[in-house]
Amino acid sequence: MNRTGVRPVKTQRIVVALIAIALVAAGCGRDGGSEPTEGGGSSGPAAAANFGSLNGVCQPGSAKSAPTQGVTASDIEVGMFSDVGFTKNPDYVDAAKVFTSWCNAAGGINGRKVNVNLRDTNLMEVRQRMLEACREDFVLVGGSAALDGLGVKDRLNCLLPDFPVQVTQVPNTGSDLQVPSFGASASESVNPYTGYYEWLLKEAYPGSQNGIGLINGDSPITKAMGDKQVEFFNAFGAKIVYNDLYPVAGVSDWTPYAQSIKANNVKGLIFLGDFRYLAKLEDILTSMNYKLDWIDANANAYNQTFLDSAKSSLSSQNNFSDISGTAPLDAAATTPAIAELKTLYGKYAPGAAITFQGLRAFQTWLLFAKSAASCGDNLTRSCVYNAAIKETAWTAGGLQAPIDLSKPLSEQPRCFNVQQATPEGWKAADFKPNNGQFRCGFTPYKYTQDFGKPLTLADVGKSMNDLK
């Protein structure tokens, strides 16, 4: 940016392309909302705070020591990564504000106030923010960056544990000192949507197996996602009849894509890109009177903005989203944790929408707080990390299906649940759950191609013995 504050045209085009990549990879939640804040909140004597099935998440105490960086007798400094300065999506900021305000009002973590240091990566400044976090923060909690692979080597080198909401690039996905509480990611070494696609193709719409279509952004990062989908569907025995790319900055007219979808008799469509583009494509398909059996809008469309953008097509097209074992927002009547979360947002962030990313972020804050509380006065990185990965049936108080944090996500059965976009809002599809509101027990497909590996402590010349 020059001194006038106006970004040159060429740079604008590059940035637009990058944010399109970020939207695909990170599945960001919404536009607008509250301004970025560093969280915190009031602290004072109060009864311990319970949430869902979790007791004493936050509570008063009499901590006396300052055992490590970012921890004193009175405070805990926690870093939170976000591209909020670039995307203007405050989902993680809102979740951090709600959690810390509530937690600190209940006495903090054993009496220590939780302070959030917002590390605004502004899309391209991941490494700069990571170096700052390495100098100041105790751990990282409740955030994400679209280009998170740029900072993982520095994070490992400074032995900084991470409780991420989501991960987006292969070097960071499943990297060491990372608590695997994040949602499904296209950068995993397995296909986390295996159960969802099996339901679509074998049960809900078996006639669609020979008519799969893919549309993907034309960039190295997002094209790798498309390559994974091609491998998966080929191994599954489905037939891909249409596979196309679009400029990651978008197109002015989606008619040629709609015509190709119709000409190739696509029955099930996977769109990897900004959900606003998908809404425009669907409007054209609907105007052509072409209805697919199903469209995978994916979790980044699980918000009100997509419903508003696609409202003229919601009655004609079947849009589905696999929210990967996260309790849906319309389940407040049967899921106390959802009802409680809505109450907390209403109190501490009135006017802020709860998005899919907000749901996931609050889960990571709960895990961090429970793990940190178990350490008592001797709150160290080693203690909080090891406490977190001892959780073998973590549900975040009822916000998600049980997950075993002692194992890598790629090595355990998974759960899924499907939401359908309707004119009345997002509602549960008839996916036949077998564990409450979730369907559990599927084994994710493991890719055979080499799409890269996550970084380890050994890659930076360190080991778990160095974590203190």
FIVOSE-710679 format. One record per residue (C-alpha): residue in one letter; x, z, y. Coordinates in steps of 0.25 Angstrom, whole numbers, plus 5000, padded with zeros to 4 digits. Layout:
<pts>
AXZY/...
</pts>
This chain:
<pts>
M500050005000/N500549965014/R500550055026/T499250005031/G498650065018/V498149925014/R498549885000/P499149744999/V498249634992/K499249614980/T499349764978/Q497849774979/R497649674967/I498649744959/V497949884961/V496649824958/A497149774945/L497849904942/I496549984945/A495749894935/I496749924925/A496650074928/L495150064927/V495250004913/A496350094908/A495850224914/G494350204914/C494150274927/G492750334931/R492150304944/D492350264959/G492250354971/G491950504971/S492750624976/E494050614983/P495350654975/T495550804975/E496550894968/G495550984961/G495751134961/G494551214965/S494151354968/S494851464960/G494251604958/P493851714948/A492751654939/A492351654924/A493051564915/A492551424915/N491951364902/F491651224900/G490751174889/S491251234876/L492551274883/N492651424887/G493651474898/V494151334903/C494551404915/Q494651554919/P495351654927/G496651724923/S497851784927/A499051684925/K500351734931/S501451634927/A501851504932/P502351444918/T502651304922/Q502451184932/G501151184938/V500651324933/T500751444942/A500051584940/S498951524949/D498851374947/I498951254938/E499451124944/V498751004936/G499050864938/M497950754937/F498250604937/S497250504943/D497250374950/V496150424959/G496850374972/F496750234967/T495550224959/K494750324967/N494150374954/P494150534955/D493650564941/Y494850644938/V494950714951/D493450754950/A493650814936/A494850884941/K494150944953/V492950984944/F493851054933/T494751124942/S493751174952/W492951234940/C494151284933/N494751354945/A493451414949/A493451484935/G494851534938/G495751414934/I496551424921/N496851564918/G496751594933/R497651474937/K497051374946/V497051224942/N497551134953/V497450984951/N498550894956/L497950754958/R499050654954/D498450524960/T499150414953/N498450304961/L498550214949/M500050174951/E500650314954/V500650384941/R502150414939/Q502250474953/R501050564951/M501650604937/L502950644943/E502250734953/A501450794941/C502750814934/R503250894945/E501950984948/D500950984938/F500651074925/V499950964918/L499050844920/V497550854918/G496350764920/G496850634925/S497350494922/A498050374928/A497750234924/L499250204923/D499650334917/G500750274908/L501650274921/G501750424921/V501750474907/K503250464905/D503450564917/R502350654912/L503050664899/N504450684905/C503850804914/L503050854902/L501750854909/P500550874900/D499350784902/F497850804900/P497350664904/V495950614906/Q496350484900/V497550394898/T497750244901/Q499150194897/V499750194883/P501050274887/N500150384892/T499050384881/G499350494871/S500750524878/D501350664875/L500950784883/Q499550714885/V498350794880/P497450684873/S496150724879/F495950594886/G494850504883/A494950374875/S495950274881/A496250124879/S497750164879/E497650244866/S498350194853/V496950194847/N495650134851/P494850264856/Y493550174856/T493550144841/G492350224838/Y491550164850/Y491850024846/E491550044832/W490150104836/L489949984845/L490349874835/K489849934822/E488650014826/A488049984839/Y488349834840/P488849784827/G488549644831/S489549644842/Q490849654833/N491049504834/G490849494849/I491849584856/G492349554870/L493449614878/I493749604893/N494949674899/G495749684911/D497049584912/S498149684913/P499149734903/I498549874902/T497149834900/K497449714891/A498149814881/M496749884880/G496149744877/D497249724866/K496849854860/Q495349814859/V495649684853/E496449754842/F495349854840/F494249754839/N495049664830/A495349774820/F493849824821/G493449684816/A492749644829/K492849514835/I493349494850/V492649374855/Y493049384870/N494349454876/D494549424891/L495349484902/Y494949504917/P495849524929/V496049674930/A495649674945/G494249614941/V493549484943/S492549434953/D491649374943/W491449424928/T490549304925/P491649224917/Y491849354908/A490349374906/Q490249224902/S491449234892/I490749364886/K489449284884/A490149164879/N490949244868/N489649314864/V490349454867/K489449564861/G490349684864/L491249694877/I492349784880/F492749784895/L494049844899/G494049854914/D493349914926/F491849944922/R491449884936/Y491949754931/L491149774918/A489949794926/K490149664933/L490349594920/E489049654914/D488249604926/I488649464923/L488449474908/T487049534911/S486649424921/M487049324910/N486049394900/Y487249424891/K487149564884/L488249614876/D488049714864/W488949814871/I490049824882/D491149934881/A491149984896/N492050094891/A492250234897/N492750194911/A491250144913/Y490650274910/N490250304924/Q489150284934/T489850174941/F489850084929/L488350104927/D488050074942/S488949944941/A488349894928/K486949934931/S486349794930/S486949774916/L486749914910/S485349874904/S485949744898/Q487349774893/N487749884884/N488849964890/F489550074882/S490650174885/D491350254874/I491750384882/S492550434870/G492050564866/T491750614880/A490350684883/P489550594891/L488950634905/D487550614900/A487750724890/A487550844899/A486250894892/T486950904879/T488450924883/P488651054891/A490051014895/I489550884902/A488450964909/E489551064914/L490450954918/K489350904927/T489051034933/L490551054936/Y490650924943/G489350954951/K490051084956/Y491451044958/A491350894961/P489950864966/G489750714967/A490850674957/A490350594945/I490850634931/T491450514925/F492050494911/Q493450524917/G492950644923/L492350694910/R493750664903/A494550734914/F493750864914/Q494050874899/T495550864901/W495350974912/L494651064902/L495751044891/F496851074901/A496151204906/K495851254892/S497251224887/A497851284899/A497051414898/S497551434884/C498951444890/G498651574898/D499651614908/N500751524901/L500251394905/T501251284902/R501151134899/S501551164884/C500451264883/V499351184889/Y499651054882/N499751114868/A498451194871/A497751064874/I498250984862/K497751104852/E496351064855/T495851004843/A494350984847/W494350974862/T492950934868/A493250984882/G492051074881/G491150964876/L491550854885/Q492150774874/A492150754859/P493150844851/I494550794852/D495850844845/L496950854856/S497950894846/K498050754841/P498250614848/L496950544850/S497450424842/E497450514830/Q496050574829/P494650534828/R493850504841/C492450514846/F491650424855/N490350424862/V489650304869/Q488950294882/Q488050174886/A487850124900/T486350114903/P485550104916/E485250254915/G486750284914/W487750304903/K487150364890/A487550384876/A487450264867/D486950274853/F488350294846/K487950394836/P488750514839/N489150604828/N489750724835/G488850764846/Q488850654857/F490150594851/R490450504839/C491750554833/G492650524822/F493150384824/T494550344822/P495150264834/Y495750124830/K497250134831/Y497950004838/T498949934829/Q499649864841/D500649934849/F500049964863/G501150064867/K501350214865/P501150334873/L502450404879/T502950534872/L503850644877/A504950584868/D504850464877/V505350544889/G506350634880/K505450754879/S504650824868/M503550924867/N504651034867/D504851004881/L503451044885/K503451184891/
</pts>
